[in-house]
Structures are given as structure tokens and as C-alpha cells.
Amino acid sequence: MTAIFSSAALKTRQREIKDIARKDVVHITENGNAAFVFMSEELFDQQINKAAEEAALTERMRACIKASDDCFEQGAYIEGTDAFFSTLDERLAANG
């Protein structure tokens, strides 16, 4: 569940907010509107690393799709499961 506190709570509920922020992102509002996020340094590093990993995976997926589109345009594709498994067996035998 998302933790949401008013900016005034930073004074009166500091310990509670810090305890939550060690494990999860805390949203701070001002005048009822979203204003800030608060989290521990460790959680921040984890979030940054996770975002970087997801971005890298997205780029690898984009490159794979681009490569497959290029192969398709050049006629380098296999039609049907029987042909696929036959080609796979040939390649495995050649590399085996």
C-alpha cells in the first residue's frame, strides 16, 4: 500500500515516516497535492539500479526486434514448427 503523508506530518510523525521510507517510497503532499517523494538512500539506490536494468533490457529487446525485422526483410526466416525444429537440430549437430 502506498504511504502518503502531508508535509505537516514530517514534523509530527517523523519516526513513522522514516520507518516506512526504509522499505518503501513515501509520498508527501502539500495542500492535498502530490509534492515530494521520500525514501532511504538504500532504497533509492535499489530503485535506480532497477530502472537501469529495465532500461538495458528494453534496449536489448528493441535490438532483437530490429534484428528480427531485418532478417525477415532479407528472407531469413523459417516457416512452421517442423522446419524450425529441423533447422535447430541441424545447427545443434553442427555446433555439437
KAZI-V726274 format. One record per residue. N is the residue number from 1. RES is the residue in three letters. NEAR is the number of other C-alpha atoms within 10 Angstrom. D_FIRST is the distance of its C-alpha to the first C-alpha in whole Angstrom. Layout:
N_RES_NEAR_D_FIRST ; N_RES_NEAR_D_FIRST
This chain:
1_MET_4_0 ; 2_THR_9_4 ; 3_ALA_14_6 ; 4_ILE_16_9 ; 5_PHE_19_13 ; 6_SER_18_16 ; 7_SER_16_19 ; 8_ALA_13_21 ; 9_ALA_14_18 ; 10_LEU_14_19 ; 11_LYS_10_22 ; 12_THR_10_21 ; 13_ARG_12_18 ; 14_GLN_11_19 ; 15_ARG_11_18 ; 16_GLU_11_15 ; 17_ILE_23_14 ; 18_LYS_16_16 ; 19_ASP_12_14 ; 20_ILE_16_11 ; 21_ALA_21_13 ; 22_ARG_16_14 ; 23_LYS_12_12 ; 24_ASP_18_9 ; 25_VAL_19_10 ; 26_VAL_20_10 ; 27_HIS_19_11 ; 28_ILE_21_15 ; 29_THR_17_16 ; 30_GLU_12_20 ; 31_ASN_9_21 ; 32_GLY_10_18 ; 33_ASN_9_18 ; 34_ALA_13_16 ; 35_ALA_12_18 ; 36_PHE_13_17 ; 37_VAL_14_15 ; 38_PHE_19_15 ; 39_MET_19_15 ; 40_SER_17_17 ; 41_GLU_11_20 ; 42_GLU_12_20 ; 43_LEU_16_16 ; 44_PHE_16_18 ; 45_ASP_12_21 ; 46_GLN_12_19 ; 47_GLN_13_17 ; 48_ILE_12_21 ; 49_ASN_12_22 ; 50_LYS_12_20 ; 51_ALA_12_21 ; 52_ALA_12_24 ; 53_GLU_12_24 ; 54_GLU_12_23 ; 55_ALA_12_25 ; 56_ALA_12_28 ; 57_LEU_12_27 ; 58_THR_12_27 ; 59_GLU_12_31 ; 60_ARG_12_32 ; 61_MET_12_31 ; 62_ARG_12_33 ; 63_ALA_12_36 ; 64_CYS_12_36 ; 65_ILE_12_36 ; 66_LYS_12_38 ; 67_ALA_12_41 ; 68_SER_14_40 ; 69_ASP_14_41 ; 70_ASP_12_44 ; 71_CYS_12_45 ; 72_PHE_12_45 ; 73_GLU_10_47 ; 74_GLN_9_50 ; 75_GLY_9_50 ; 76_ALA_10_49 ; 77_TYR_12_47 ; 78_ILE_12_47 ; 79_GLU_7_47 ; 80_GLY_8_46 ; 81_THR_9_45 ; 82_ASP_10_49 ; 83_ALA_11_50 ; 84_PHE_13_46 ; 85_PHE_12_47 ; 86_SER_11_50 ; 87_THR_13_50 ; 88_LEU_12_47 ; 89_ASP_12_50 ; 90_GLU_12_52 ; 91_ARG_11_50 ; 92_LEU_10_49 ; 93_ALA_9_53 ; 94_ALA_8_54 ; 95_ASN_7_51 ; 96_GLY_6_52
